[in-house]
Amino acid sequence: MHVLRVAVLAALLAIGSFFLLVGTVGLLRLPDVYNRMHATSKATTLGAASLFLAGAVYFGPEGPGLVSLVGIVFLFLTAPTGAHVISRAAHKMGVPFYGDADWPDPGREEQ
């Protein structure tokens, strides 16, 4: 395998692992469901996308590499939607914010 390809592959794997670790630490350490949802949706999306991209670099643009590229598109379409649904469900269930934060008042912007 070409040296540059191996270096790019190693960098993508390292970046993906780092972001997945950051998302996991955020999931374990942050105080409420809204903060945890934010940490996991952002960091793990970047981490998983980096690992998918590493798969595309390793396998090439055909076969499993193409599946990896489709996985990136699917991930970027579904992760924000899932995070939004989780936050809406938590709000409707009455889960409070940590600290002084409050849900935005939609009528406040119209005044």
N, CA, C and O of each residue as an XYZ file, in Angstrom:
444
protein
N       0.852     -1.181      0.000
C       0.000      0.000      0.000
C       0.887      1.229      0.000
O       1.934      1.266      0.647
N       0.456      2.205     -0.719
C       1.222      3.436     -0.841
C       1.349      4.122      0.521
O       0.426      4.092      1.335
N       2.506      4.735      0.749
C       2.805      5.344      2.051
C       1.828      6.471      2.366
O       1.371      6.591      3.503
N       1.504      7.295      1.378
C       0.575      8.403      1.609
C      -0.815      7.879      1.972
O      -1.492      8.443      2.832
N      -1.233      6.808      1.320
C      -2.555      6.217      1.618
C      -2.590      5.674      3.047
O      -3.592      5.816      3.747
N      -1.503      5.061      3.468
C      -1.439      4.545      4.840
C      -1.446      5.694      5.846
O      -2.067      5.587      6.903
N      -0.769      6.777      5.529
C      -0.740      7.924      6.440
C      -2.121      8.556      6.557
O      -2.551      8.913      7.654
N      -2.823      8.697      5.423
C      -4.182      9.257      5.462
C      -5.109      8.330      6.238
O      -5.936      8.785      7.028
N      -4.968      7.045      6.010
C      -5.792      6.069      6.727
C      -5.551      6.135      8.233
O      -6.499      6.118      9.018
N      -4.282      6.211      8.637
C      -3.956      6.294     10.064
C      -4.483      7.586     10.674
O      -4.980      7.585     11.800
N      -4.376      8.689      9.936
C      -4.880      9.975     10.447
C      -6.393      9.928     10.617
O      -6.914     10.389     11.632
N      -7.105      9.377      9.636
C      -8.570      9.297      9.749
C      -8.995      8.392     10.902
O      -9.951      8.704     11.613
N      -8.302      7.288     11.090
C      -8.621      6.410     12.217
C      -8.343      7.101     13.556
O      -9.121      6.962     14.500
N      -7.240      7.842     13.637
C      -6.915      8.556     14.878
C      -7.941      9.654     15.157
O      -8.387      9.812     16.294
N      -8.312     10.403     14.135
C      -9.303     11.478     14.305
C     -10.655     10.892     14.702
O     -11.316     11.401     15.607
N     -11.060      9.829     14.026
C     -12.334      9.202     14.363
C     -12.355      8.658     15.776
O     -13.342      8.822     16.493
N     -11.276      8.013     16.181
C     -11.203      7.481     17.543
C     -11.234      8.599     18.574
O     -11.864      8.467     19.624
N     -10.548      9.706     18.271
C     -10.540     10.837     19.198
C     -11.946     11.408     19.392
O     -12.375     11.644     20.521
N     -12.659     11.627     18.286
C     -14.002     12.203     18.411
C     -14.970     11.237     19.083
O     -15.845     11.667     19.835
N     -14.828      9.947     18.827
C     -15.680      8.976     19.522
C     -15.379      8.963     21.018
O     -16.290      8.826     21.835
N     -14.099      9.106     21.381
C     -13.736      9.175     22.795
C     -14.310     10.430     23.442
O     -14.822     10.373     24.561
N     -14.230     11.559     22.749
C     -14.789     12.811     23.281
C     -16.303     12.681     23.473
O     -16.837     13.125     24.490
N     -16.989     12.080     22.510
C     -18.431     11.878     22.644
C     -18.777     10.963     23.801
O     -19.767     11.188     24.497
N     -17.980      9.946     24.012
C     -18.227      9.023     25.120
C     -17.992      9.707     26.465
O     -18.766      9.522     27.404
N     -16.930     10.491     26.553
C     -16.665     11.222     27.800
C     -17.791     12.222     28.065
O     -18.222     12.387     29.206
N     -18.269     12.891     27.005
C     -19.394     13.820     27.171
C     -20.647     13.114     27.630
O     -21.391     13.638     28.459
N     -20.887     11.934     27.101
C     -22.057     11.168     27.515
C     -21.975     10.783     28.988
O     -22.990     10.774     29.684
N     -20.801     10.473     29.455
C     -20.638     10.044     30.843
C     -20.537     11.210     31.819
O     -20.936     11.068     32.974
N     -20.016     12.358     31.391
C     -19.696     13.429     32.325
C     -20.696     14.585     32.354
O     -20.785     15.266     33.375
N     -21.441     14.834     31.297
C     -22.299     16.019     31.263
C     -23.556     15.797     32.107
O     -23.991     14.659     32.284
N     -24.147     16.894     32.634
C     -25.140     16.759     33.696
C     -26.557     16.373     33.270
O     -27.234     15.681     34.030
N     -27.036     16.783     32.102
C     -28.431     16.480     31.767
C     -28.553     15.921     30.354
O     -27.577     15.848     29.607
N     -29.774     15.531     30.010
C     -29.997     14.845     28.728
C     -29.707     15.760     27.548
O     -29.265     15.279     26.505
N     -29.939     17.055     27.676
C     -29.725     17.984     26.569
C     -28.230     18.134     26.270
O     -27.820     18.114     25.110
N     -27.429     18.281     27.311
C     -25.983     18.386     27.113
C     -25.408     17.068     26.604
O     -24.547     17.061     25.724
N     -25.878     15.968     27.153
C     -25.382     14.661     26.690
C     -25.744     14.427     25.234
O     -24.936     13.914     24.459
N     -26.967     14.808     24.865
C     -27.409     14.641     23.482
C     -26.543     15.462     22.540
O     -26.182     14.993     21.461
N     -26.209     16.680     22.937
C     -25.372     17.536     22.114
C     -23.978     16.929     21.934
O     -23.458     16.869     20.820
N     -23.386     16.487     23.029
C     -22.029     15.924     22.953
C     -21.994     14.671     22.092
O     -21.095     14.504     21.268
N     -22.951     13.808     22.278
C     -22.913     12.558     21.520
C     -23.271     12.771     20.054
O     -22.681     12.139     19.178
N     -24.220     13.642     19.777
C     -24.610     13.796     18.371
C     -23.519     14.475     17.554
O     -23.272     14.074     16.417
N     -22.872     15.472     18.090
C     -21.846     16.182     17.322
C     -20.554     15.375     17.229
O     -20.052     15.113     16.137
N     -20.030     14.990     18.373
C     -18.721     14.347     18.382
C     -18.758     12.956     17.756
O     -17.861     12.593     16.996
N     -19.767     12.195     18.065
C     -19.790     10.846     17.507
C     -20.136     10.849     16.021
O     -19.737      9.935     15.299
N     -20.864     11.852     15.552
C     -21.102     11.952     14.114
C     -19.784     12.198     13.378
O     -19.504     11.561     12.362
N     -18.984     13.121     13.896
C     -17.688     13.368     13.268
C     -16.781     12.154     13.369
O     -16.077     11.824     12.415
N     -16.792     11.489     14.514
C     -15.945     10.309     14.696
C     -16.348      9.169     13.791
O     -15.494      8.545     13.163
N     -17.639      8.888     13.714
C     -18.107      7.796     12.864
C     -17.897      8.130     11.388
O     -17.552      7.253     10.597
N     -18.104      9.393     11.015
C     -17.869      9.789      9.624
C     -16.404      9.641      9.261
O     -16.079      9.247      8.141
N     -15.522      9.951     10.190
C     -14.093      9.785      9.923
C     -13.737      8.312      9.751
O     -12.922      7.969      8.895
N     -14.336      7.447     10.550
C     -14.082      6.009     10.396
C     -14.666      5.487      9.087
O     -14.047      4.654      8.426
N     -15.847      5.964      8.708
C     -16.412      5.587      7.401
C     -15.493      6.047      6.266
O     -15.270      5.313      5.303
N     -14.963      7.265      6.389
C     -14.066      7.785      5.365
C     -12.783      6.958      5.305
O     -12.235      6.739      4.225
N     -12.309      6.504      6.447
C     -11.146      5.607      6.460
C     -11.462      4.314      5.719
O     -10.607      3.775      5.016
N     -12.675      3.818      5.874
C     -13.090      2.624      5.130
C     -13.112      2.880      3.635
O     -12.725      2.013      2.851
N     -13.560      4.054      3.233
C     -13.581      4.407      1.812
C     -12.167      4.533      1.257
O     -11.913      4.146      0.116
N     -11.247      5.072      2.054
C      -9.855      5.186      1.613
C      -9.223      3.790      1.509
O      -8.468      3.518      0.575
N      -9.523      2.938      2.438
C      -8.925      1.595      2.443
C      -9.448      0.734      1.297
O      -8.668      0.081      0.604
N     -10.774      0.731      1.093
C     -11.368     -0.161      0.092
C     -11.456      0.462     -1.296
O     -11.630     -0.261     -2.278
N     -11.340      1.776     -1.403
C     -11.462      2.413     -2.707
C     -12.897      2.819     -2.982
O     -13.777      2.605     -2.149
N     -13.135      3.404     -4.147
C     -14.475      3.964     -4.404
C     -15.525      2.941     -4.818
O     -16.663      3.330     -5.081
N     -15.202      1.669     -4.889
C     -16.177      0.658     -5.301
C     -16.441     -0.322     -4.155
O     -15.621     -0.446     -3.245
N     -17.553     -1.001     -4.195
C     -17.873     -2.055     -3.228
C     -18.018     -1.523     -1.816
O     -18.828     -0.632     -1.565
N     -17.222     -2.075     -0.874
C     -17.339     -1.617      0.517
C     -17.009     -0.143      0.713
O     -17.545      0.491      1.621
N     -16.142      0.408     -0.120
C     -15.824      1.830     -0.031
C     -17.018      2.695     -0.368
O     -17.243      3.733      0.255
N     -17.783      2.265     -1.358
C     -19.000      3.000     -1.714
C     -20.038      2.913     -0.600
O     -20.746      3.880     -0.320
N     -20.120      1.755      0.023
C     -21.028      1.600      1.171
C     -20.613      2.550      2.298
O     -21.467      3.120      2.977
N     -19.317      2.717      2.494
C     -18.840      3.653      3.521
C     -19.235      5.083      3.190
O     -19.621      5.844      4.077
N     -19.139      5.451      1.925
C     -19.534      6.812      1.542
C     -21.037      7.023      1.712
O     -21.470      8.095      2.135
N     -21.824      6.014      1.388
C     -23.270      6.107      1.608
C     -23.571      6.187      3.101
O     -24.505      6.875      3.515
N     -22.774      5.479      3.909
C     -22.938      5.548      5.363
C     -22.705      6.949      5.896
O     -23.382      7.378      6.830
N     -21.754      7.667      5.314
C     -21.498      9.054      5.737
C     -22.715      9.923      5.445
O     -23.140     10.706      6.294
N     -23.271      9.787      4.259
C     -24.461     10.574      3.899
C     -25.620     10.240      4.831
O     -26.299     11.135      5.335
N     -25.841      8.946      5.057
C     -26.919      8.530      5.955
C     -26.707      9.069      7.367
O     -27.655      9.508      8.018
N     -25.474      9.035      7.833
C     -25.162      9.523      9.177
C     -25.436     11.013      9.313
O     -25.998     11.454     10.315
N     -25.035     11.796      8.299
C     -25.244     13.243      8.375
C     -26.711     13.626      8.194
O     -27.116     14.719      8.588
N     -27.504     12.741      7.604
C     -28.939     13.020      7.501
C     -29.699     12.608      8.761
O     -30.659     13.277      9.143
N     -29.297     11.546      9.395
C     -30.086     11.004     10.510
C     -29.640     11.480     11.890
O     -30.474     11.574     12.790
N     -28.376     11.780     12.089
C     -27.909     12.166     13.431
C     -28.548     13.465     13.927
O     -29.003     13.498     15.070
N     -28.608     14.536     13.131
C     -29.284     15.749     13.637
C     -30.772     15.528     13.869
O     -31.343     16.071     14.815
N     -31.396     14.738     13.014
C     -32.819     14.460     13.189
C     -33.064     13.683     14.476
O     -33.993     13.990     15.223
N     -32.241     12.687     14.731
C     -32.380     11.919     15.964
C     -32.151     12.771     17.204
O     -32.875     12.640     18.191
N     -31.147     13.646     17.159
C     -30.880     14.517     18.305
C     -32.039     15.475     18.535
O     -32.404     15.743     19.679
N     -32.618     15.988     17.465
C     -33.763     16.883     17.605
C     -34.958     16.153     18.222
O     -35.635     16.693     19.097
N     -35.206     14.955     17.775
C     -36.336     14.179     18.310
C     -36.112     13.847     19.788
O     -37.051     13.891     20.582
N     -34.886     13.519     20.153
C     -34.591     13.224     21.560
C     -34.818     14.459     22.417
O     -35.406     14.359     23.494
N     -34.359     15.630     21.958
C     -34.540     16.847     22.761
C     -36.017     17.227     22.853
O     -36.469     17.668     23.909
N     -36.777     17.064     21.770
C     -38.222     17.368     21.814
C     -38.953     16.417     22.758
O     -39.836     16.835     23.507
N     -38.584     15.145     22.719
C     -39.226     14.176     23.600
C     -38.898     14.475     25.065
O     -39.765     14.371     25.932
N     -37.647     14.844     25.335
C     -37.279     15.186     26.708
C     -38.030     16.418     27.178
O     -38.473     16.476     28.325
N     -38.178     17.409     26.297
C     -38.913     18.629     26.655
C     -40.382     18.309     26.929
O     -40.952     18.806     27.900
N     -40.994     17.490     26.085
C     -42.411     17.150     26.279
C     -42.620     16.305     27.524
O     -43.699     16.329     28.115
N     -41.590     15.550     27.931
C     -41.696     14.757     29.156
C     -41.420     15.599     30.399
O     -41.586     15.117     31.519
N     -40.998     16.864     30.210
C     -40.756     17.744     31.340
C     -39.389     17.590     31.970
O     -39.206     17.925     33.140
N     -38.435     17.094     31.221
C     -37.076     16.959     31.749
C     -36.480     18.354     31.891
O     -36.396     19.083     30.902
N     -36.064     18.747     33.096
C     -35.564     20.115     33.287
C     -34.146     20.273     32.759
O     -33.395     19.308     32.623
N     -33.803     21.545     32.462
C     -32.440     21.884     32.078
C     -31.573     21.917     33.325
O     -32.072     22.121     34.432
N     -30.291     21.718     33.147
C     -29.337     21.855     34.231
C     -28.990     23.334     34.379
O     -28.731     24.008     33.382
N     -28.981     23.839     35.588
C     -28.589     25.226     35.829
C     -29.696     26.207     35.509
O     -30.874     25.906     35.704
N     -29.325     27.386     35.015
C     -30.272     28.463     34.747
C     -30.828     28.474     33.332
O     -31.605     29.363     32.985
N     -30.457     27.534     32.534
C     -30.923     27.516     31.139
C     -32.420     27.265     31.107
O     -32.988     26.635     31.999
N     -33.053     27.785     30.035
C     -34.492     27.613     29.880
C     -34.799     27.384     28.410
O     -34.021     27.769     27.536
N     -35.926     26.762     28.145
C     -36.345     26.519     26.766
C     -36.696     27.851     26.121
O     -37.359     28.669     26.760
N     -36.283     28.104     24.891
C     -36.575     29.398     24.261
C     -38.084     29.624     24.133
O     -38.839     28.709     23.805
N     -38.499     30.856     24.398
C     -39.905     31.233     24.271
C     -40.156     31.689     22.850
O     -39.587     32.700     22.438
N     -40.987     30.989     22.072
C     -41.189     31.386     20.676
C     -41.869     32.739     20.533
O     -41.683     33.395     19.508
N     -42.647     33.185     21.509
C     -43.332     34.467     21.425
C     -42.431     35.649     21.705
O     -42.778     36.781     21.368
N     -41.262     35.409     22.324
C     -40.354     36.487     22.692
C     -39.757     37.169     21.459
O     -39.549     38.382     21.481
N     -39.478     36.431     20.395
C     -38.855     37.009     19.207
C     -39.816     37.900     18.430
O     -39.378     38.805     17.720
N     -41.117     37.659     18.551
C     -42.089     38.448     17.805
C     -42.294     39.824     18.403
O     -42.792     40.711     17.709
N     -41.935     40.047     19.656
C     -42.173     41.323     20.310
C     -41.129     42.340     19.942
O     -41.183     43.478     20.411
